[in-house]
């Protein structure tokens, strides 16, 4: 916002020079421009305050999300769905291990036929 204020000051100086050349009431023009500059400065400070407040609110939301995530994970792990998934994945892992063992046995022992495991 400082860049905006510097631009307004620069424009004020240019305006003062133009009004002096044209012979107009310099004090009145300077007062008008100074008033505009004050309004711009006030608006700039207000916007900076709003931005800071929004940053604080975003930080609070992130903290809330972290807590909610932890609570959601805890609730899910306590649920029957989680327990059934563990059981299912355990069974699937066991089946995969058995199949790998079968493949290894067939590769290492050519006398074993793969269909014999299914009997």
Secondary structure by P-SEA (a helix, b strand, c coil): caaaaaaaaaaaaaaaaaaaaaccaaaaaaaaaaaaaaaaaaaaaaaaaaaaaaaaaaaaaaaaaaaaaaaaaaaaaacaaaaaaaaaaaaaaaaaaaaaaaaaaaaaccccccccccc
